[in-house]
Amino acid sequence: MYFTSTRSPRNVTSAQAIARGLAEDGGLFIPSEFPKISGELIDRMIDMDYKARAREVLALYLTDFSADEIARGVEAAYTGTFDSENPAPIVEVAPGLNVLELWHGPTCAFKDMALQLLPHLLTISARKAAPGRTMVILTATSGDTGKAALDGFADVPGTKIIVFYPQNGVSAMQKLQMVTQQGGNVAVCAIEGNFDDAQNGVKKIFADREMKEYLNAHNMEFSSANSINFGRLVPQIVYYVSAYCDLIRQGKLRKGEAFNVAVPTGNFGNILAAVYAREMGIPIARLICASNRNNILTDFIRTGVYDRNRPFYTTTSPSMDILISSNLERMLSLLYGGDTSAVAGLMEELARNGRYSISDAAREKLQSEFFGGFCDDAGTAATIGEIYRKYHYLCDPHTAVALNVYKQYRRETGDATPCVLASTASPFKFAAAVLPAIQPGELPADEFGMVAKLSEVTGVPVPKPLAGLKDLPVLHKGCVSKEGMKLFIRNFLQ
Ligand SMILES: *Cc1c(COP(=O)(O)O)cnc(C)c1O
């Protein structure tokens, strides 16, 4: 197994791909081929716990890691860090609607599934691919990646981590989680702008010659904790494989029986992991791609035209407020059968004109695999209320977007195939949006008042990591312009 780039042929190991984050040609690392999960392996995995399943899946991609390296990483990532026995439990909310709860980790969002493991994969990768170097993890966040990466990398020897978040683009709780982060190797800074500004700024710094020379001279190297890093994707493939095994074990699915997957989507990382699981042989039928009012992916799936020349909206599901979905590039590579010049051409068009249009053949393939839909903030709130009243299930706004679009899908197609719907955050991270959707009326003035009220009204306990934030001091107060990001990094690294 080796890794290549979406934009030109390469030949690197998984350790090199993970240590670098981004390929030198600006493309994303992809596996040279998809390893297959045989029926015999599924039979064995059905009886395994999550960690054992993770070891099996990781070993198929990380062929330059020893079994012991993988086992130690998995053990550290998923032991005592999640508040449930299974890190990714399934709740059957309604017949055929299986909600895969991915937010039982330390920061209460699905990013923990990968970011509790990534620091281990990355330090092992760095030892193999860049021995003796300090890895500087540079991260742009739409809210949840930042905290999950900080939690994963805080005080990890041989690493430093810098997180940029949009000043007015994250929820109060998300911001509080980041600005209270402790650790000797962490830096957190707001930027004047939205998530795309933060992500573009980070991408520019990755490619900056001066910055590269500075790091080289100080025996440091940039890497990424964003889902452009292949090390983020592999752990995400695991939970789709694991969900399939759990559904079989629970008698809800026969072996080989197809199921749909619905995902609230931003950077296209989570849903891409489901695509990869399918490429490996998991019988996933339709992929339901749910967006909020920033519905660029809905338009793309429906028309084959990706056009970012449109207003950017701030919504109640901030982790999906994105107009440039980085991981779509990996999907394009699949749609174009690995044609690197075709993908490079599309990415060039995107950089130049902010839009591109895919071929008829690629569009037909895309539409046969995906359903795209979106809902606005009003639809999100209505769904949170409806799901709570009807099924007594409390969900966060991102999950509600997926539930809303799943309902649209059922209505439009009549397809009653069992569905695994990814639930991506705890509702208590977004109390200001969730509480009024459950119980209209006057809201408590402050964040923790709302969190307490939400718990009181629903009887659902507040996750410990969120409750504990109340008493922590604010350690990171900085805010810079896009142009100021470079200087902020230089000052921190000195
Ligand atoms: C990151 C995130 C998403 C979007 O996931 P992508 O992999 O970027 O598509 C959805 N919901 C929540 C809560 C998130 O944190």
The ligand as a MOL file (V3000), in Angstrom:
LIG
                    3D

  0  0  0     0  0            999 V3000
M  V30 BEGIN CTAB
M  V30 COUNTS 15 15 0 0 0
M  V30 BEGIN ATOM
M  V30 1 C -16.9270 19.1050 11.6070 0
M  V30 2 C -18.3710 18.9260 11.8600 0
M  V30 3 C -19.2670 18.6270 10.8280 0
M  V30 4 C -18.8330 18.5320 9.3860 0
M  V30 5 O -17.9950 17.4340 9.1520 0
M  V30 6 P -17.0800 17.3800 7.8440 0
M  V30 7 O -16.2340 16.1910 8.0180 0
M  V30 8 O -16.2900 18.6560 7.8410 0
M  V30 9 O -18.0050 17.3170 6.6720 0
M  V30 10 C -20.5910 18.4040 11.1560 0
M  V30 11 N -21.0230 18.5250 12.4310 0
M  V30 12 C -20.1940 18.8230 13.4460 0
M  V30 13 C -20.7430 18.9570 14.8170 0
M  V30 14 C -18.8450 19.0320 13.1990 0
M  V30 15 O -18.0200 19.3220 14.2220 0
M  V30 END ATOM
M  V30 BEGIN BOND
M  V30 1 1 1 2
M  V30 2 1 2 3
M  V30 3 2 2 14
M  V30 4 1 3 4
M  V30 5 2 3 10
M  V30 6 1 4 5
M  V30 7 1 5 6
M  V30 8 2 6 7
M  V30 9 1 6 8
M  V30 10 1 6 9
M  V30 11 1 10 11
M  V30 12 2 11 12
M  V30 13 1 12 13
M  V30 14 1 12 14
M  V30 15 1 14 15
M  V30 END BOND
M  V30 END CTAB
M  END
